[in-house]
Amino acid sequence: MSPTTAGSPAGNPVPTTGRCTFLGAGPGDPGLLTLRAVDVLASADVLVTDPLTAAAVRTHCPAGVQVHSPAEDTGLDVAKLVADAVRAGKHVVRTVDGDPGLDGCAAEEMLVCARSAIPFEVIPGVAQSVGVPAYAGVPLRGSHGADVRFVDGAQLLAGSAPDLGVPETTLVVRTTLGQLPATANALVAGGRKPESALSATLSGTTTRQRTFTSTLASIAADLKAARVLPSPVSAPVDPATSVIAVVGEQVAHRSSHSWFETKPLFGWNVLVPRTKEQAHGLSDQLRSYGAVPQEVPTIAVEPPRTPQQMERAIKGLVTGRYEWIAFTSVNAVKAVREKFEEYGLDARAFAGIKVAAVGETTAQALVDFGVKPDLVPSGEQSAAGLLEDWPPYDPVFDPIDRVLLPRADIATETLVAGLVELGWEVDDVTAYRTVRASPPPAETREAIKGGGFDAVLFTSSSTVRNLVGIAGKPHNVTIIACIGPATAKTAEEHGLRVDVMAPAPSAGALAQALAEFGANRRDTATAAGEPVYRPSERRPGSRRKAAR
């Protein structure tokens, strides 16, 4: 579709290179953005967003994009904004929560574009009425193929909803928390039985999702008992919170089909005391368990105070001084890579040199640089594990007996001593310095000390010391997870009770151990018939039990 004619009446092309894209941003989970949506967002000059998915779509836009929110600026004339921007040759992306084809406001804005000969296109998205029930574990159609009808709660209350169909019809109702009881009553008045099964999902597809299963007659009382709707002892949720309700026999499948809210760490706020670059894989793993990770750097990396040592080492690499180079961290890879780039070198400078990496994360950093490691520990991913697999020096097969070890200024001597024992000469070079990072924002510090986090993952003793130093000691309700005995000992020295210990010294094993802890905790509460609380939701006065 040509950008000068799309969406305009035939024979009336618009003399501009600008355009408007109406884009469905899905029901809330950033992972439900389509590939086409991500591609289009990357070329946006102007972004007009709905509130629910604003943060998710913003991350895929260029840094200089102009952002507008009709929900925040109630006086914003979207039609004029779009027209002026398109005629100035800009690409306007109008994102809509859910799917634009099911949004009345988006339909009106498209009509204005068509009447004004403004070129536009439409990128469909996952509709809230379809995506939210799927995340709640409520399939809308069963094997018998019953009819499904979508109902707008506001229209239902206004008496203008369409026919609700036969009792076997599954109804998907879009409403708000405050209007849900009245909506349920209206459905009964419209012919549905009071005992009809109902599921109501708040904040669907996000890690704040909550689903309540009830009946049309009982939903109001059940929400009050759950302290969601106002009652004499509750602090209610915002009544304007969006709700997707499903009414019908399909609700019975939730007990077996619920897959999202039953994740082991669902909704847990997990503190990861690492930089965003270091925590990338770990945070992704935590998200797969349903957690909400927040990275807080505790260590900052700076160049060595005297760069001459690294300069001589790089020259030695190029001139054939070394048989091996061993990388013990991602930061070491980064430091060498930066020096290479400073001298106009690339991965080809490693030709003829054997390369070792202390673990998979460091190995991946080398692969990203264009270097495939010759040695990665087959067992424990540590200096000790690397030494287990390191070959002794053999003057027959090794023409050079020297190893380059670029590392941090505070690294331990384990690897150096082990290599020397194996017959190697080691150039132990300070490639970078680690210093304590700046304190996180005040709200993060308060969350750490006040119990706002459900768990914290400590991947080294230095992360314990530095986090306590820059932000304070985590609250006693926070689950403390440590990567190994040395880290756990440091945590205990700082007055922290260690709840989870990784079975192997890797970040992946640590995250998995926390997930198993969360799953056991959930199973114990469920078996006892108790509500499943996150650690940060524990009632005042409750005591934490030590993990066994």
Buried (B, 14 or more C-beta within 10 A) or exposed (E): EEBBBBBBEEEEBBEBEBBBBBBBBBBBBBEBBBEBBBEBBEEBBBBBBBEBBBEBBBEBBEEEBBBBBBEEEEEBEBBEBBBBBBBEEBBBBBBBBBBBBBBEEBEEBBEBBBEBBBBBBBBBBBBBBBBBBBBBBBBBEBEEEBEBBBBBBBEBBEEEBEEBBEEEBBBBBBBBBBBBBBBBBBBBEBEBEEEBBBBBBBBBBBBEBBBBBBBBBBBBEBBBBBEBBEBEEBEBBEEEBBBBBBBBBBBBBBEEBBEBBBBBBBBBBBBBBBBEEBBBBBBEBBBEBBBBBBBBBBBEBEBBEEEEBBBEBBEBBBEEBBBBBBBBBBBBBBBBBEBBEEEEBEBEBBEEBBBBBBBBBBBBBBBEBEBEBEBBBEEBBBBBBBBEEBEEBEEEEBEBBBBBBBBBEEBEEBBBEBBBEEEBEBBBBBBBBBEBBEBBEEEBBEBBBBBBBBBBBBBBBBBBBBBBEBBBBBBEBBBBBBBBEEBBBBBBEBEBBBBBBBEBBBBBBBBBBBBBBBBEBBEEEEEEEEEBBBBBEBEEEEEBEEBE
